[in-house]
Amino acid sequence: MMGKLINLGVIMGGYSQEREISLKSGAQVMRHIDSNRFKVYAIDISLEDWYCEVDSKKITIDRADFSVLHDGEKIQFDLVFNAIHGTPGEDGVLQAYFDLLGIKYTGSNSYTSAISFNKRDLLSITSDLDIPRAKHLSLNKGQSLSPAEIKKVGFPCFVKANRSGSSFGVYKVKSEQELQQAILDVFEINDELIIEEHLEGIEITVGVIPGENGPQVLPMTLIKTNHEFFDYNAKYLGESEEITPAPIDQSIEKQLAEYALKIYKDLGFKGATRSEFIIRDGVAYLLEVNTTPGLTEQSILPQQARCAGISEASLFDRLINDAL
């Protein structure tokens, strides 16, 4: 006799410009969940409403306890699979909410999610781990930069929204005039930004997932694009070449694996992470860490898992078991 199914809510959507990618990630997760073990519900988190799909009906979530009422029956969730990229699923907001309600969820907790989503905080904390990073400056809305500070970073450089993902709010600039315009553009969507030196090199992304004997580093991916950098179109509209496993020297691969594992373990990440590095003159520089990487069929982390012989179903199962 089959035991009681676990109620699993797959949250997707979110409030940011990454919403459409998140909906695709959530749909992909739902296609590969074991229906003999879980009763799976799609939950769309948007600024307008939070709703759950039950028997093809969209029912508003009761935010008091994250439940839905369907035909007089209250449905509560034993576990939440987090497929939201950007706020409020990647920045720690929903994690804190689920912690208050005592609901388990996939991925990292509120604190580590918030740290990794805040580029400044991540760069500050990883300096204690002796991991190289690009030269950078911080700027808040209402502040200005001196010529000496700008010279420290130099041109070309990147202007990045401090809390954003999928390369939204990222500009590569080559002059002071472009820099000032990019700062204005970023402040339209974020009150904080960082200005980061441009490192000429090759971009490698390193996935880490839960394994049988602790966190496992997946085959790495080399990213090639004709764009100025790995922007939204390069990431999601097929305007880049992603080579897995990355054709890099064994010594660099070893260094990247050590860095990605050190970040994962020392900062207390759970679930899946994807760390981005630039390799210049044989040195790996950390750019950022993603705690809810894309999970569509085309996304990098599932590509890396497939290269390691791990199917989507097995990948998602690992993330769920890690949460349980």
Beta strands, then each sheet from edge to edge (+ up, - down):
strand 1: 6-13
strand 2: 38-45
strand 3: 50-54
strand 4: 57-60
strand 5: 67-70
strand 6: 73-76
strand 7: 79-82
strand 8: 104-105
strand 9: 136-140
strand 10: 157-161
strand 11: 170-173
strand 12: 192-197
strand 13: 202-211
strand 14: 214-217
strand 15: 221-224
strand 16: 241-243
strand 17: 273-280
strand 18: 283-290
sheet 1: 4+ 3- 2+ 1+ 7+ 8+
sheet 2: 5+ 6-
sheet 3: 9+ 12- 10+ 11-
sheet 4: 14+ 13- 15+ 16-
sheet 5: 14+ 13- 17+ 18-
end
